[in-house]
Amino acid sequence: MKTQTRYRGKALVFLVLFGIAGFGLNESVTTIADTDISVTPTPRPNAQLEGYCRFDPGSDLFFNLPAFKDPAWKKGEEYVFQSGASYSAGVTSKRYIIQLPKVTQEYETYNFKIDKFNPNGIVFRDGSEIESIQACGCVQTGGSGRHTWKDYVNPQGDNSDRLYHGVVLLPPPSQIKVVQKPGQAPLKYSPFLKGAVRIGDLANWLSGGGRIVFSTNAHLVLGYEDDDYPDNGYWGHDDGNNNQCQHLGGAVIEISVKNPG
């Protein structure tokens, strides 16, 4: 049960871009237990780009940020777009940015048209990989109490050991291959949402040389750990417990997908 106070207001969020992490070539296959729990802190976003996450309405720079001019950003609505692409040796890599991922429901499947280049959403095919994922920003978690906003990747406060993290829902083990670099710790699953991996854990694991390889067609599915969804969102900004959301706006994700052919 939540214990935080609600202060409704205009949602303000920011566009953030992230670098792409590489993969190691040495690999072994491992089976992952659903009971593994996250403990590893997630690195901060690239220092050059971290400014796009900032919440600083008193600054002239704030009103010049690219995201401030975006209609979806102003309305506090989710906005998805392809931010880049590359093609090499029969492999296509696409980068997507998701502003304000939905946190008022357990999961969202990205199977809807994004643009003319992605009419079927964010798609994985047989042989596709998640190249990298990064995120920053905060979420209004509702409830009662003085501070209601929490970091989307590394939340602090009551119940944050099991709640309030952004996650990626992975397909069943029969539909993916989880490839672990020799000496690398196993990928850790969410203790709250079965089959999901916290974005911070996945970002760390991929940057350490791990790989997620799909063996069937699928769409990206993002989720959020909570036990009460309707009052979540991006309204009424506050600094959160221990100032975890001071100068941070709403959550933003960048994911890079590598597809064969």
One Martini backbone bead per residue (centre of mass of N, CA, C, O) as a GRO file, in nm:
protein
  261
    1MET     BB    1   0.097   0.035   0.022
    2LYS     BB    2   0.070   0.359  -0.012
    3THR     BB    3   0.264   0.666   0.136
    4GLN     BB    4   0.154   0.941  -0.037
    5THR     BB    5   0.131   1.265  -0.161
    6ARG     BB    6  -0.079   1.457  -0.369
    7TYR     BB    7   0.037   1.684  -0.643
    8ARG     BB    8  -0.105   1.846  -0.879
    9GLY     BB    9   0.021   1.899  -1.218
   10LYS     BB   10   0.237   1.976  -1.452
   11ALA     BB   11   0.398   1.805  -1.685
   12LEU     BB   12   0.762   1.750  -1.687
   13VAL     BB   13   0.982   1.664  -1.953
   14PHE     BB   14   1.264   1.477  -2.103
   15LEU     BB   15   1.502   1.451  -2.337
   16VAL     BB   16   1.715   1.157  -2.389
   17LEU     BB   17   2.041   1.056  -2.467
   18PHE     BB   18   2.232   0.760  -2.565
   19GLY     BB   19   2.459   0.531  -2.561
   20ILE     BB   20   2.620   0.248  -2.708
   21ALA     BB   21   2.667  -0.075  -2.626
   22GLY     BB   22   2.870  -0.339  -2.631
   23PHE     BB   23   3.000  -0.667  -2.729
   24GLY     BB   24   3.087  -0.975  -2.659
   25LEU     BB   25   3.210  -1.286  -2.808
   26ASN     BB   26   3.222  -1.436  -2.559
   27GLU     BB   27   3.020  -1.735  -2.484
   28SER     BB   28   2.734  -1.848  -2.283
   29VAL     BB   29   2.481  -2.052  -2.167
   30THR     BB   30   2.199  -1.965  -1.953
   31THR     BB   31   2.007  -2.013  -1.666
   32ILE     BB   32   1.738  -1.832  -1.515
   33ALA     BB   33   1.632  -1.706  -1.219
   34ASP     BB   34   1.346  -1.551  -1.077
   35THR     BB   35   1.496  -1.484  -0.783
   36ASP     BB   36   1.671  -1.279  -0.874
   37ILE     BB   37   1.833  -0.983  -0.736
   38SER     BB   38   1.888  -0.654  -0.739
   39VAL     BB   39   2.221  -0.460  -0.666
   40THR     BB   40   2.324  -0.294  -0.907
   41PRO     BB   41   2.431  -0.011  -1.001
   42THR     BB   42   2.366   0.246  -1.224
   43PRO     BB   43   2.490   0.425  -1.448
   44ARG     BB   44   2.525   0.715  -1.562
   45PRO     BB   45   2.477   0.908  -1.794
   46ASN     BB   46   2.608   1.073  -2.021
   47ALA     BB   47   2.738   1.377  -1.954
   48GLN     BB   48   2.665   1.522  -2.226
   49LEU     BB   49   2.340   1.417  -2.196
   50GLU     BB   50   2.219   1.469  -1.904
   51GLY     BB   51   2.082   1.753  -1.948
   52TYR     BB   52   1.807   1.632  -2.074
   53CYS     BB   53   1.697   1.550  -1.770
   54ARG     BB   54   1.642   1.822  -1.667
   55PHE     BB   55   1.488   2.013  -1.389
   56ASP     BB   56   1.483   2.380  -1.473
   57PRO     BB   57   1.259   2.634  -1.490
   58GLY     BB   58   1.465   2.880  -1.401
   59SER     BB   59   1.603   2.830  -1.674
   60ASP     BB   60   1.678   2.920  -1.994
   61LEU     BB   61   1.763   2.638  -2.098
   62PHE     BB   62   1.500   2.485  -2.052
   63PHE     BB   63   1.339   2.640  -2.298
   64ASN     BB   64   1.567   2.516  -2.520
   65LEU     BB   65   1.486   2.243  -2.523
   66PRO     BB   66   1.372   2.019  -2.745
   67ALA     BB   67   1.137   1.896  -2.570
   68PHE     BB   68   0.974   2.164  -2.513
   69LYS     BB   69   0.864   2.164  -2.833
   70ASP     BB   70   0.703   1.910  -2.780
   71PRO     BB   71   0.378   1.820  -2.777
   72ALA     BB   72   0.389   1.561  -2.601
   73TRP     BB   73   0.554   1.682  -2.372
   74LYS     BB   74   0.348   1.905  -2.291
   75LYS     BB   75   0.109   1.682  -2.234
   76GLY     BB   76   0.232   1.413  -2.103
   77GLU     BB   77   0.300   1.213  -2.337
   78GLU     BB   78   0.369   0.958  -2.509
   79TYR     BB   79   0.683   0.919  -2.707
   80VAL     BB   80   0.777   0.769  -3.025
   81PHE     BB   81   1.109   0.719  -3.181
   82GLN     BB   82   1.342   0.724  -3.431
   83SER     BB   83   1.697   0.817  -3.384
   84GLY     BB   84   1.835   0.571  -3.553
   85ALA     BB   85   2.063   0.418  -3.809
   86SER     BB   86   2.222   0.106  -3.927
   87TYR     BB   87   2.437  -0.059  -4.187
   88SER     BB   88   2.596  -0.396  -4.169
   89ALA     BB   89   2.650  -0.693  -4.294
   90GLY     BB   90   2.322  -0.755  -4.282
   91VAL     BB   91   2.280  -0.535  -4.045
   92THR     BB   92   2.028  -0.376  -3.843
   93SER     BB   93   2.029  -0.068  -3.658
   94LYS     BB   94   1.803   0.055  -3.404
   95ARG     BB   95   1.691   0.362  -3.256
   96TYR     BB   96   1.496   0.433  -2.959
   97ILE     BB   97   1.261   0.671  -2.823
   98ILE     BB   98   1.099   0.696  -2.490
   99GLN     BB   99   0.861   0.903  -2.378
  100LEU     BB  100   0.680   0.847  -2.122
  101PRO     BB  101   0.624   0.581  -2.007
  102LYS     BB  102   0.394   0.372  -1.905
  103VAL     BB  103   0.263   0.369  -1.539
  104THR     BB  104  -0.068   0.278  -1.537
  105GLN     BB  105   0.059  -0.008  -1.602
  106GLU     BB  106   0.222  -0.297  -1.624
  107TYR     BB  107   0.201  -0.303  -1.952
  108GLU     BB  108   0.360  -0.240  -2.283
  109THR     BB  109   0.302  -0.280  -2.631
  110TYR     BB  110   0.507  -0.220  -2.932
  111ASN     BB  111   0.254  -0.265  -3.193
  112PHE     BB  112   0.263   0.022  -3.315
  113LYS     BB  113   0.276   0.287  -3.501
  114ILE     BB  114   0.544   0.518  -3.548
  115ASP     BB  115   0.623   0.505  -3.861
  116LYS     BB  116   0.706   0.442  -4.190
  117PHE     BB  117   0.953   0.253  -4.079
  118ASN     BB  118   0.740   0.152  -3.822
  119PRO     BB  119   0.439   0.003  -3.862
  120ASN     BB  120   0.489  -0.245  -3.624
  121GLY     BB  121   0.698  -0.123  -3.448
  122ILE     BB  122   0.892  -0.288  -3.207
  123VAL     BB  123   1.095  -0.536  -3.359
  124PHE     BB  124   1.144  -0.888  -3.340
  125ARG     BB  125   1.350  -1.142  -3.469
  126ASP     BB  126   1.507  -1.391  -3.585
  127GLY     BB  127   1.819  -1.284  -3.438
  128SER     BB  128   1.763  -1.071  -3.256
  129GLU     BB  129   1.883  -0.781  -3.061
  130ILE     BB  130   1.974  -0.630  -2.764
  131GLU     BB  131   2.213  -0.397  -2.751
  132SER     BB  132   2.068  -0.156  -2.582
  133ILE     BB  133   2.001   0.024  -2.262
  134GLN     BB  134   1.848   0.333  -2.142
  135ALA     BB  135   1.782   0.553  -1.849
  136CYS     BB  136   1.579   0.826  -1.716
  137GLY     BB  137   1.428   0.964  -1.451
  138CYS     BB  138   1.083   1.003  -1.343
  139VAL     BB  139   0.800   0.917  -1.114
  140GLN     BB  140   0.469   0.928  -1.036
  141THR     BB  141   0.336   0.724  -0.757
  142GLY     BB  142   0.163   0.843  -0.555
  143GLY     BB  143  -0.044   0.862  -0.294
  144SER     BB  144   0.110   0.918   0.028
  145GLY     BB  145   0.292   1.200   0.106
  146ARG     BB  146   0.544   1.423   0.031
  147HIS     BB  147   0.705   1.212  -0.157
  148THR     BB  148   0.626   1.080  -0.506
  149TRP     BB  149   0.888   1.075  -0.651
  150LYS     BB  150   1.077   0.841  -0.869
  151ASP     BB  151   1.317   0.668  -0.983
  152TYR     BB  152   1.319   0.460  -1.267
  153VAL     BB  153   1.593   0.293  -1.192
  154ASN     BB  154   1.676   0.417  -0.874
  155PRO     BB  155   1.487   0.384  -0.630
  156GLN     BB  156   1.361   0.541  -0.331
  157GLY     BB  157   1.228   0.399  -0.046
  158ASP     BB  158   0.953   0.260   0.015
  159ASN     BB  159   0.959  -0.050  -0.154
  160SER     BB  160   1.215  -0.018  -0.363
  161ASP     BB  161   1.314  -0.318  -0.372
  162ARG     BB  162   1.024  -0.409  -0.545
  163LEU     BB  163   0.961  -0.119  -0.658
  164TYR     BB  164   0.968   0.140  -0.916
  165HIS     BB  165   1.060  -0.008  -1.179
  166GLY     BB  166   1.177  -0.036  -1.482
  167VAL     BB  167   1.087  -0.273  -1.749
  168VAL     BB  168   1.155  -0.582  -1.926
  169LEU     BB  169   0.981  -0.810  -2.118
  170LEU     BB  170   1.049  -1.137  -2.165
  171PRO     BB  171   1.043  -1.405  -2.317
  172PRO     BB  172   1.043  -1.712  -2.312
  173PRO     BB  173   1.305  -1.933  -2.306
  174SER     BB  174   1.213  -2.067  -2.590
  175GLN     BB  175   1.248  -1.753  -2.741
  176ILE     BB  176   1.539  -1.729  -2.609
  177LYS     BB  177   1.887  -1.623  -2.573
  178VAL     BB  178   2.102  -1.629  -2.294
  179VAL     BB  179   2.418  -1.468  -2.311
  180GLN     BB  180   2.711  -1.543  -2.126
  181LYS     BB  181   2.987  -1.423  -2.020
  182PRO     BB  182   3.269  -1.514  -1.910
  183GLY     BB  183   3.238  -1.430  -1.560
  184GLN     BB  184   2.950  -1.350  -1.563
  185ALA     BB  185   2.679  -1.258  -1.425
  186PRO     BB  186   2.369  -1.314  -1.394
  187LEU     BB  187   2.075  -1.236  -1.485
  188LYS     BB  188   1.824  -1.027  -1.336
  189TYR     BB  189   1.518  -1.058  -1.201
  190SER     BB  190   1.228  -0.962  -1.104
  191PRO     BB  191   1.059  -0.983  -0.786
  192PHE     BB  192   0.757  -0.889  -0.909
  193LEU     BB  193   0.789  -0.949  -1.230
  194LYS     BB  194   0.744  -1.201  -1.422
  195GLY     BB  195   0.997  -1.204  -1.674
  196ALA     BB  196   1.140  -0.949  -1.574
  197VAL     BB  197   1.371  -0.670  -1.635
  198ARG     BB  198   1.556  -0.440  -1.521
  199ILE     BB  199   1.694  -0.182  -1.680
  200GLY     BB  200   1.954  -0.155  -1.512
  201ASP     BB  201   2.040  -0.454  -1.533
  202LEU     BB  202   2.044  -0.474  -1.843
  203ALA     BB  203   2.250  -0.253  -1.900
  204ASN     BB  204   2.484  -0.382  -1.744
  205TRP     BB  205   2.487  -0.662  -1.883
  206LEU     BB  206   2.536  -0.567  -2.175
  207SER     BB  207   2.799  -0.397  -2.114
  208GLY     BB  208   2.941  -0.683  -2.007
  209GLY     BB  209   2.857  -0.895  -2.273
  210GLY     BB  210   2.578  -0.960  -2.295
  211ARG     BB  211   2.296  -1.152  -2.449
  212ILE     BB  212   1.989  -1.103  -2.647
  213VAL     BB  213   1.828  -1.369  -2.831
  214PHE     BB  214   1.603  -1.418  -3.078
  215SER     BB  215   1.369  -1.702  -3.200
  216THR     BB  216   1.132  -1.490  -3.248
  217ASN     BB  217   0.864  -1.310  -3.285
  218ALA     BB  218   0.848  -0.966  -3.152
  219HIS     BB  219   0.781  -0.723  -2.901
  220LEU     BB  220   0.811  -0.462  -2.720
  221VAL     BB  221   0.812  -0.475  -2.349
  222LEU     BB  222   0.697  -0.262  -2.104
  223GLY     BB  223   0.733  -0.179  -1.747
  224TYR     BB  224   0.596  -0.158  -1.397
  225GLU     BB  225   0.656  -0.144  -1.056
  226ASP     BB  226   0.344  -0.212  -0.886
  227ASP     BB  227   0.035  -0.198  -0.660
  228ASP     BB  228  -0.066   0.100  -0.790
  229TYR     BB  229  -0.151   0.265  -1.095
  230PRO     BB  230  -0.365   0.509  -1.148
  231ASP     BB  231  -0.174   0.749  -0.987
  232ASN     BB  232   0.020   0.760  -1.196
  233GLY     BB  233   0.297   0.957  -1.357
  234TYR     BB  234   0.376   1.329  -1.451
  235TRP     BB  235   0.275   1.486  -1.205
  236GLY     BB  236   0.365   1.693  -0.961
  237HIS     BB  237   0.649   1.784  -0.902
  238ASP     BB  238   0.919   1.636  -0.711
  239ASP     BB  239   1.222   1.536  -0.536
  240GLY     BB  240   1.195   1.327  -0.340
  241ASN     BB  241   1.367   1.109  -0.190
  242ASN     BB  242   1.670   1.235  -0.134
  243ASN     BB  243   1.655   1.398  -0.407
  244GLN     BB  244   1.621   1.196  -0.664
  245CYS     BB  245   1.447   1.437  -0.848
  246GLN     BB  246   1.640   1.653  -0.866
  247HIS     BB  247   1.643   1.785  -1.182
  248LEU     BB  248   1.416   1.574  -1.274
  249GLY     BB  249   1.221   1.428  -1.496
  250GLY     BB  250   1.083   1.229  -1.694
  251ALA     BB  251   1.088   0.938  -1.840
  252VAL     BB  252   1.359   0.790  -2.045
  253ILE     BB  253   1.424   0.587  -2.341
  254GLU     BB  254   1.689   0.382  -2.483
  255ILE     BB  255   1.688   0.159  -2.772
  256SER     BB  256   1.874  -0.110  -2.924
  257VAL     BB  257   1.823  -0.284  -3.241
  258LYS     BB  258   1.919  -0.598  -3.385
  259ASN     BB  259   1.880  -0.693  -3.731
  260PRO     BB  260   1.854  -0.917  -3.964
  261GLY     BB  261   1.856  -0.806  -4.306
   0.00000   0.00000   0.00000
